[in-house]
Amino acid sequence: MSLIILADDFPPQVGGIQRYSYELAAALARQGEQLLVIATDHPQAAEFDADSEFLIRRVGRGNKSRVAMAMAAAAVESVREQQPSSAVEVVVATKWSPEGAAARLIRRQVGLPYLVMGHGREMTQTGANLLKWAVQSLVVHGATGGLANSRYTASQLQRRGLKPKRIHLLYGGVHPERFAVNDQAIRELRNNLGLGAEKVLLTVSRLVERKGHHNVIRALPQIADAVGPVRYLIAGTGLQEQSLRRLADECQVSELVQWLGYVPEQQLPALYGLADIFIMPSRDLPGQPIEGVGLVYLEANLVGTPVIGGRTGGTADAIEEGVSGLLVDPENSDEIAAAATRLLTDTSLARRLGEEGRQRVVENFTWDKVARRFQTALRKLNLRS
């Protein structure tokens, strides 16, 4: 194996980091890389791992210190037993903790260099805990390099002490072949959802405060006044659902909002395709994760749907202003309403943003492109000739 990837957050767990870690590993395997993923256990792990195209080794769950030590022990044992037989070049910690701490232990025991990945604000959040700050500092300063999913995340790695020349952008990826959708599928879904001639806005995300659903709901009266009948489709579940429903009642737009709940992945292409706009004005809330890159914007663009996002975190990497969509102040419902109204009334602009957005994603944001950028980073960091 040439790579060991440490991933506390990994499928069958669900979530953005879990998905990113798996897709990166799978893309590297498709590029011919030999790798071992060391992940924490899960009740459905055996079934998931049996179908994987790369080797996965599981360790027990527990607090971060215990997981770090278990990951380090598993990696050192694998290296010493040479399973499989090719030499390991580098260890990849998918977060600074517990994976980064494990990578540092591995380096001390068998001398392997390591890279640390950044996904968002987690690189600078230590909660005023001096021990966490000290461990994070040791992890970051001991890394040969950093891997970031956006320019924002790269800036967080730099703030933590990594020199810019040691930080490499991977961005996020999508699978274009999974987003082929035809008009018939879209028509059937429109009928199933009871949609008529309404203009459709769509958000696909967990229902959490930072995703900005509330300000889209507040913008709906202005949008409806400007463009006529509209429907706001909300796909996803989460703790904010009841408060969002109450807000829709207060804004007198309950009849304009349709709650879809969890939508299976295979249904997403048609859902993106029927929307006139994909909108998710994520915002920056103290103490909460920030939008690292926002893969849903790329997915919507893949089917030719223009997107609107908030000016925060890594969203500006996922949405190129005036090329694939529009960026707004996520705290300003008037600005959100104006951007949505602009795209719903200027059909030529909306069509151009959708078409150029799709081309941009296909050319720059596939998982295979992410894997190639990873391989380029290894060479630039002198970890591979």
N, C-alpha and C positions, 0 to 999 in steps of 0.2 A: 504494500500500500504506500502511496506517496503522501497521503493526507490523513490526519485524524481530526475530525470535527466534533467538538464538544457542544452538546445542545440539551440543556435542561428543559427548554421549551421546544417540543417536537411532537409531531403527530404520533398517535391519534389525538393528542390534545389539540384544541382548536384555538386560533388566534393569529394575529398578524405575524409575530416573530416565529411562531411554530410553522406557519406556512412558508415564510421566507427561508427558514433554515432547511426545510425539506426540499423546496424547489431548487435552491442553490446546489444542494448535494446531488439531486437527481440530474441537474443540468451538467454538473461536473462529471458524473458517471457517464453521461451520454457523450461527453468529449473524450472519453477513454481514460479518465483519472481513476486510479485505484484508491479507494478511501474506506475508512472505518468511521462510522458515526457512533459516538458514545452518548446515549440519551438516558433519561430517567424512565423508570418503569411506568406502565399504564395497564389497566385491566384488559384492554383490547390490543396490547402491544404485540403479542405472539402472532395474531392473525395479520396485523398490519405489516410486521417485519417479514413475514413469509413471502409477501408479494413484492418486496422491495428489490430493486435492481442493484443495490449496494449493501454492504455488510453493516448491520446494526448490532451493537452490544448494549444491553440495558443494565443500569445500576439502580439500587433502591432509592426511594424518595426519602425526604427528610429535610432538616434545616439546611441552609446554604453551606455551612461549614462541612456537614456530613456528606452532602452531595459532591462538594469540591474534592474531598479526600477520596471518595469512592470513584469518581471519574479519573482522578490522577492514578489511583492504584490500577484501575482497569487498563488505562492507556500504557502505563509502564509495563504491565504484564504482557500486553499485546506486542509491544516493541521488543521486549526481551525474548519472547517466544517466536517472534517474526511470523505472525499470523495475520494476513498472508505474508509471503516471503520477501517482497521488495521493500527497500529501505524507506522509512518515513522521512519526508523532507521538512514538514512543518505541521504544527498544531494550530487549529483555528478555533478560537473561543467566540461563540456566537453572541455572548454578552460579557461584560466585565465581571459579573458575579452571578452564579458561582463558577461559571466556566473559565473566566480569566484567572481566578485564584487557582483553579485546577491546572491550568496551563502553566502557571508560574511554578507550581510544584513539580510538574513533569519536566520543565526545563532544568530545575535544580537536580533532579534525579538522573535524567538520561541525556541532558544537554540539548534537547530539541528547541529550536526557536518557535515563537508563537505570534500569531496575529490576533488582534481583538477587533470585533465588529461593533459598530454603533448603529442604533436604530432610531434614536431620538434623544429625549431629555434625560434618559436613564444615565447618560455619561456624566452628568453634573449633579445628580440628585443623591445626596448622602444623608439628607435629613439632619444636618448639624451633628451627625454621629462621628466623632473623631476616629473611632476604630474603622468604620466604613470608609471614611475619607483616606485614612492611611493605607488600607488594603487597595482601594481603587488607585491611589497614586502609585503604589508598587506595581500593580498590574499594568497600568498604562505605560509607565516609564520603562518597564521591562520588556514591552512588546517590540518586536522588530518592525511592526507597522500596524496601521489601522485601516479598516475597510468600512466605508460609509454608504448608506443607501440614498443619501441626498447631500447637497451642498450644506444644508443646515446641519445635518448630523456630522459632516466633516468639520464644521466650525466648532461643534461641541467637543469632538476629539482633540482639536487643536487647543481649545481652552483648557483641556485637562492635561496638556503638556506634550502632546505629540507634535513634532515638527511637520509643517505642511508637506515636505518632500516624502515623508513616510506615510502619508494618508492617501488612499486611493478610492475613487468613487466607483461603486458597482451599480448604483441605482437599483430599481426593482424591475421585475419582468412579468410577462404574461405569455399565454399560449395562443397565438393567433388561430391555430387550427381548431381550437375549441369554441371559437366565436363566430363560426359560419352560421348565418341565420337567414331564412327565406321569408318572403312576404306572407306566405300562407301561415307559417308558425306565428308571426306577429298578429295577423288578423284573428287567428283562433284565440290567442291570449287576450286580445282586446275584447273579444266577445265573452270570454270566460270571466273577465273582470267587470263586465257590464259597462264598458266605455263606449261613448258615442263619438260626437265631434269635438269633445273637449281637447284643449291643449294639455299635454301631460308633462308634469315635473316629477322627477324620480330621485329618491335617495336610497342607497343600499348601504347599511351600516348597522352596527350595534346602536341601540337607543341609549346613548350616554350624552351627558351635557355638552361635552366638548365638540360633538359632531355638528352642532348648529341647527338642528331641526327647528328649534323654537323660533329662531329669527326668520326662517323660511315661512313658518306658519304666520308670523306677524306681518310678513310681506304679502301674503296671499290676497287680502282685500284690495291693495293697490294693483296687484297683477291682474286680478279678475276685472277690476274697473277699466283697465287699459286694454285688455285683449279679449274679454268675453269669457265664456265658459272654460274653466280650468279644473284639472284634477291633480292633486298632489299624492303620489303613491309613496308610501313609506314601507320599505322592506327591511325586516330585522326585528330583533327582540331586545329587551333590556329594561333596566330599572326605571328609566325615564318615561315609559309608555303612559302611565296614568297621568303624570304631570303634563305631558304633551297633549293628551286628550282633553284635559281641563283647559289648557291654554287655547286649544282649537275652539272649545265652547265659548270662552271669554271673548275671543276674536270674531265669533259668529261665522266661522268657516268650517264647522264640523262636516257639513255636507260636501265640502271640497276635498277632504282628506280621506284617503282609503288606506287602511292598515292591513298589510299583507302578511305580517309575521315572518317566520323563517321561510326563505325561498331556496330550494335546492339549487346547487351550482349549475346543473344541466339546464335549468330554466332561466338562468340569468341572461344569456345572450338575447333571447326574444324579449325579455323585460327591458333590457337596455335599448333594444331596437325599437320598441313602441314609444319610448319616451321622446318628447321633443327636446328636453333638456335634462341632463343629469346634474344635480345640484347638491353640494355638500360643503357648506361654508364653515369648515372646521375652525376652531378658535383655540387660543392659547390660554389655558387656565392654570394658575399657580398650583404646583404640587401634583398635576396630572400629566399623563403622557401627552406628547405633542405629535401632530401628524408627521410621520417620518418621510413618507413619499406619497401614500394614497394610491394603492394599486387599482381601486375602483374607478378612478378617473381614467386610467389607461384602458381598463376593460370597456368602459362606455365608449371611449374614442374608437376602439377596435371595430365597433359596429356602426361607426359613422355618426355618433351622437355627440353634439357639442357639450362642454362641461363648464360648470361654474364652481369655483372653490374659494376658500378664504386665503388671504395673504398671511400665512403663518407656516412655520416649520418648513418641511420639504415640499409643500404643495406647488411652489413655483417651479420645481423640477418636473413634476407630473403634468402641470398645465403651463404651456407656453402662451403667455398673454397675446391675444390677437391671432394666434396660430391654431391652437387646439381648443381654446376656450377663453373664459374671462375670469379675472381675479377681483375679489371684492373685499371690503372691510367686513369681516364676519360679524362684527358687533353692530353694524348699521343696516337695519332692515330696509331703510329707504334705498340704500345703494344696492342691496340684494334685489329689491323689487325692480329697480331701474335696469339692472343687468338682465334679469329674466325677461322683462318686457321687451328689451332691445332684441333679444334672440327670438322671442316668440312673434315679433312683428316684422323683423327683417329676415325673411326666409332665405335670401341669398347669402347673407352673412352666416346664418346658422348652418346652411349646407356646406359652405366653404370651410368653416371651422371643423365640422365633422369629417369632411374628406381629408383635409390637411392633418387633422389630428390622427386619423387612422394611419396615414402614410408615415407620420412621425413615430408612432408606436411600433409599427412593423420594422422600421429601419433602425430603431434605437433601443427598444425596451422589451425584447424577447428574453426568455431565460437563457437561451444559448448565448446571446450577446453578453448577459451578465457573467456567465461562466468564462467567456473569453476575456472579459475585463479582469476577472479574478486571476486568470493565468498570466495576463500581462503584468499585473501587480506583483506576482511572484518573481518574474524576471527583473522588474525594475527595483525590487528590494533585494536583489542578488540572492534569492532563495532557490533560483533555478536558472540554468544557463540557456 
